[in-house]
Amino acid sequence: SLGGWIATRSGGHFATMYTHIDDMVESLRVVTPQGTLESRRLPGSGAGPSPDRMFIGSEGILGIITEAWMRLQDRPVYRATAAVQFPSFEKGFTAVRKLSQAGLFPTNCRLLDPTEVARNKVSDQAMTFLMLGFESADHPLDAWINRALECCADFGGTTPNGVIIKGGGEAAGRGGSVGEWRDAFIRMPYQMGTMAAIGAISDTTESAITWERFPEFHAGVMESTQKALNEVCGGGILSCRFTHVYPDGPAPYYTFLGMGRRGAELEQWRAVKGAACDAVIRHGGTITHHHAVGRVHRPWYDRQRPDLFATALRAAKAALDPQGLLNPGVLIDPQRAA
């Protein structure tokens, strides 16, 4: 699992700024068709481009990650959580922007639009919710969450269910709406088989964009995806949430759901997924924030990736895997040696 997380530049579930596996890798050992290499264990280095970065996110096309030294942190023993309601999604994302730039770095900062709230039965009110949480293995978090709630209150955020603060005991548990949301989130992937069995067209598209471009980006993705749902499925449900937040922008995550026609489900899925991905690239986002490129996102990755970088990546592929044996068709088409 660890090698897979590194090879796909995975992002954690409870994470804001320091979210990606990139930040946790200290050194790697990689086996390639041309030999084995191992980077030095260092807390930091300015000695040229990082060898580790070459393989983090390489999705198995350059070599197999067999060992890794990782930066670890202790299990949390203090937790503070709250479900914050906002009168509109615009108010919510404006508050989250200010919160993300306040230097508080909450562990969990997931903003759910009203459709996402209703779809997951988080509340019976058609409001935007922020699932806010702080975790620490060292100190109580009262000051952090109180300051965060002050930021939210400036934009109409309220906490009708109050704040849940736990700590002092080993491995403090979660609770309340935030805990319920986390449990529901963990169960979501197991529902995909049921959705497919009843003929539903369901998938997600996730991206990242800077704050000042988010309103236009969001409007464009929502419009294009909903239009495709209407044309292909005769309508459907489309929702958005933030999975990760940075001081310079959010990672919006779109979920679509529509009814399929027996025998045409794959064609319908391609049409809706393609419309969403086209909109993401057209409006300046990344084709994937934490789900990797693989083969599904490859056509849009080709459009996102700079041409000169593609040339450099092919050269690295040719040097490490001249026969094109490793994961062909992912990230780049290899130029096989004669």
C-alpha positions in Angstrom: 0.0 0.0 0.0 2.8 2.5 0.9 4.4 2.1 -2.5 1.1 2.7 -4.2 0.4 5.9 -2.2 3.8 7.2 -3.2 3.6 6.2 -6.8 0.2 7.9 -7.2 1.0 11.1 -5.1 -1.9 10.3 -2.8 -3.6 12.8 -0.5 -4.9 12.0 2.9 -8.5 12.0 4.1 -8.0 14.4 7.0 -5.7 17.0 5.6 -5.5 20.6 4.6 -2.1 22.2 3.7 0.3 19.3 4.4 -1.8 16.7 2.7 0.2 14.8 0.1 2.4 11.8 0.6 5.2 14.0 -1.0 5.6 15.8 2.3 6.2 12.5 4.2 8.8 10.8 2.0 12.4 11.1 3.2 14.1 8.7 0.9 13.2 5.9 -1.6 14.6 2.7 -3.0 13.4 1.9 -6.5 14.0 -1.1 -8.8 14.0 -0.3 -12.5 14.7 -2.5 -15.6 18.1 -0.8 -15.8 19.1 -1.3 -12.2 18.3 -0.2 -8.6 18.7 3.3 -7.1 18.4 4.6 -3.6 18.2 8.2 -2.5 20.0 9.5 0.6 18.0 9.9 3.9 18.1 13.6 4.5 15.8 16.1 6.3 16.2 18.4 3.3 18.6 19.1 0.4 19.4 21.7 -2.2 21.5 19.4 -4.3 19.8 19.7 -7.7 16.4 18.2 -8.6 15.2 15.6 -6.0 15.5 12.0 -7.1 12.5 11.1 -4.9 10.3 13.6 -6.7 11.0 11.9 -10.0 9.3 8.7 -8.7 6.6 10.2 -6.5 3.6 10.3 -8.8 5.3 8.3 -11.5 2.5 5.7 -11.4 4.7 2.7 -12.0 6.1 3.8 -15.4 9.7 4.3 -14.2 10.3 1.7 -11.6 8.9 -0.2 -8.6 9.2 1.4 -5.2 10.4 -1.3 -2.9 11.4 0.6 0.2 10.7 4.1 1.7 11.8 6.0 4.7 8.8 8.1 5.9 8.3 11.0 8.3 5.8 9.8 10.9 3.7 11.6 13.5 2.1 10.3 16.7 -1.6 9.3 16.9 -3.8 12.2 17.9 -4.9 12.3 21.6 -6.6 15.7 21.3 -9.5 16.4 19.0 -11.8 19.4 18.5 -14.6 19.2 15.9 -17.6 21.2 14.8 -20.2 21.2 12.0 -20.6 24.8 10.8 -23.6 25.9 8.8 -23.6 28.7 6.2 -26.6 30.3 4.5 -25.0 29.8 1.0 -22.1 28.0 -0.7 -20.5 31.3 -1.6 -20.4 32.4 2.1 -19.0 29.0 2.9 -16.1 29.0 0.5 -15.3 32.7 1.3 -15.0 31.7 5.0 -12.9 28.7 4.2 -10.6 30.8 2.1 -10.0 33.2 5.1 -9.7 30.2 7.5 -7.1 28.5 5.2 -5.0 31.7 5.2 -5.1 32.3 9.0 -2.3 29.8 9.7 -4.5 27.5 11.7 -4.3 24.5 9.4 -7.2 22.4 10.6 -6.9 18.7 10.1 -10.3 18.5 8.5 -11.8 21.3 6.5 -14.5 19.8 4.2 -17.1 22.2 2.7 -20.3 20.5 1.5 -22.8 22.3 -0.8 -26.5 21.8 0.0 -26.9 19.0 -2.5 -24.0 17.1 -1.0 -25.5 17.6 2.4 -28.9 16.2 1.3 -27.4 13.4 -0.7 -25.5 12.1 2.3 -28.3 12.9 4.8 -25.9 15.1 6.9 -28.8 17.4 7.8 -32.5 17.9 6.9 -31.8 21.6 6.2 -30.8 22.8 2.7 -27.7 24.6 3.9 -23.9 24.5 3.2 -21.9 22.7 5.9 -18.3 22.9 6.9 -16.9 19.8 8.6 -14.2 21.4 10.7 -11.7 19.5 12.9 -8.4 19.8 14.6 -6.1 17.0 15.9 -3.0 17.0 17.9 -0.8 14.5 19.8 0.7 17.2 22.0 -1.7 19.9 23.1 -5.4 20.9 23.7 -7.0 22.6 20.7 -9.6 24.9 22.3 -7.8 28.1 21.1 -7.4 26.8 17.5 -11.0 25.8 17.0 -12.3 28.9 18.7 -10.3 31.2 16.4 -11.5 29.1 13.4 -15.1 29.5 14.4 -14.6 33.3 14.7 -13.4 33.3 11.1 -16.5 31.4 10.1 -18.9 33.6 12.1 -17.6 36.6 10.1 -19.4 35.1 7.0 -22.6 33.9 8.7 -21.3 30.5 10.0 -23.1 29.1 13.0 -22.7 25.9 15.0 -26.1 24.9 16.3 -24.8 21.5 17.6 -21.9 23.1 19.4 -18.3 22.0 19.5 -17.0 18.6 20.5 -13.7 18.6 22.3 -11.9 15.4 23.4 -8.4 14.8 24.7 -6.0 13.7 27.3 -6.8 10.0 26.7 -4.9 7.8 24.3 -6.4 7.8 20.7 -9.2 10.2 21.3 -12.3 9.2 19.4 -14.4 11.2 17.0 -18.1 12.1 17.4 -21.0 14.3 16.3 -21.8 15.3 12.8 -18.1 15.3 11.7 -17.7 11.7 13.0 -20.9 10.6 11.2 -19.7 12.2 8.0 -16.4 10.5 8.2 -18.0 7.1 8.8 -20.4 7.7 5.8 -17.4 8.7 3.6 -15.6 5.5 4.4 -18.6 3.5 3.4 -19.2 5.3 0.1 -16.9 3.2 -2.1 -18.7 0.0 -1.1 -22.0 1.4 -2.4 -20.6 1.6 -6.0 -21.5 -2.0 -6.8 -25.1 -1.4 -5.7 -25.3 1.7 -7.8 -24.0 -0.1 -10.9 -26.4 -3.0 -10.3 -29.5 -0.8 -10.4 -28.2 0.9 -13.6 -27.1 4.2 -12.1 -24.5 6.4 -13.8 -22.3 7.6 -11.0 -18.8 8.9 -10.6 -16.6 11.8 -9.4 -14.3 14.4 -10.8 -11.8 16.1 -8.5 -9.5 19.0 -9.1 -7.7 22.0 -7.6 -7.7 25.6 -8.5 -6.6 28.9 -7.0 -9.1 30.9 -4.9 -9.5 33.9 -7.3 -10.4 31.6 -10.2 -12.6 29.2 -8.2 -16.0 31.0 -8.8 -15.6 30.9 -12.6 -14.2 27.4 -12.5 -17.0 26.1 -10.3 -19.7 27.7 -12.4 -18.2 26.2 -15.6 -17.8 22.7 -14.3 -21.3 22.6 -12.8 -22.9 24.0 -15.9 -21.1 21.6 -18.3 -21.6 18.5 -16.2 -25.3 19.3 -15.5 -25.9 19.9 -19.2 -24.4 16.5 -20.0 -26.5 14.8 -17.3 -29.6 16.4 -18.7 -28.8 15.3 -22.3 -27.5 11.8 -21.5 -29.6 10.8 -18.5 -32.6 13.0 -18.7 -31.4 14.8 -15.6 -29.5 13.9 -12.5 -27.9 15.0 -9.3 -24.7 17.0 -9.2 -23.0 18.1 -6.0 -19.7 19.6 -4.8 -17.5 19.5 -1.7 -14.0 20.6 -0.8 -11.9 17.6 0.1 -8.7 19.6 0.8 -7.9 23.2 1.3 -4.7 25.2 0.8 -3.9 28.9 1.5 -3.8 29.5 -2.2 -6.9 27.4 -3.2 -9.3 24.6 -2.7 -9.6 21.0 -4.1 -13.2 20.8 -5.3 -14.7 17.4 -5.7 -17.8 16.9 -7.9 -20.1 13.9 -7.7 -22.7 13.2 -10.4 -25.6 10.7 -10.4 -28.1 9.8 -13.1 -30.2 6.9 -14.3 -28.8 4.8 -17.1 -30.3 2.9 -20.0 -29.8 -0.8 -20.0 -26.9 -1.7 -22.3 -25.8 2.0 -22.7 -24.4 2.7 -19.3 -20.8 2.8 -20.3 -21.4 5.1 -23.1 -23.4 7.4 -20.9 -20.7 7.4 -18.2 -18.1 8.3 -20.8 -20.2 11.2 -22.0 -20.8 12.7 -18.6 -17.3 12.1 -17.2 -15.8 13.5 -20.4 -17.9 16.7 -20.2 -16.8 17.2 -16.6 -13.1 16.6 -17.4 -13.3 18.9 -20.4 -14.6 21.6 -18.2 -11.9 21.1 -15.6 -9.1 21.5 -18.1 -10.9 24.3 -20.0 -11.2 26.4 -16.8 -7.6 25.9 -15.7 -7.8 23.2 -13.1 -5.8 20.0 -12.7 -7.3 16.8 -14.0 -6.7 15.1 -10.7 -5.8 16.3 -7.2 -5.4 12.9 -5.4 -6.9 10.2 -7.5 -4.0 9.8 -9.9 -4.0 9.8 -13.7 -4.2 6.1 -14.6 -5.8 5.4 -18.0 -9.2 7.1 -17.4 -7.7 10.6 -17.0 -4.9 10.2 -19.5 -6.5 12.2 -22.4 -6.9 15.2 -20.2 -3.5 14.8 -18.6 -2.0 15.0 -22.1 -3.6 18.4 -22.4 -2.5 19.6 -19.0 1.1 18.5 -19.2 3.5 21.0 -20.9 4.9 19.6 -24.2 8.5 20.1 -23.3 8.0 18.2 -20.0 6.4 15.4 -22.0 9.7 15.2 -24.0 11.7 15.0 -20.8 9.4 12.4 -19.3 9.8 10.2 -22.4 13.6 10.6 -22.1 13.5 9.4 -18.4 11.2 6.5 -19.5 13.7 5.5 -22.2 16.6 5.7 -19.8 15.0 3.6 -17.0 12.7 1.3 -19.0 14.0 1.2 -22.6 11.7 -1.7 -23.6 8.6 0.0 -22.3 7.7 -2.9 -19.9 6.3 -1.0 -17.0 2.7 0.1 -16.9 2.4 0.9 -20.7 -0.1 3.5 -21.6 0.0 5.3 -18.2 1.2 9.0 -18.2 3.1 8.7 -21.5 3.4 6.4 -24.5 6.9 4.8 -24.4 9.3 4.9 -27.4 10.5 1.3 -27.4 14.1 0.6 -28.3 14.6 -1.3 -31.6 
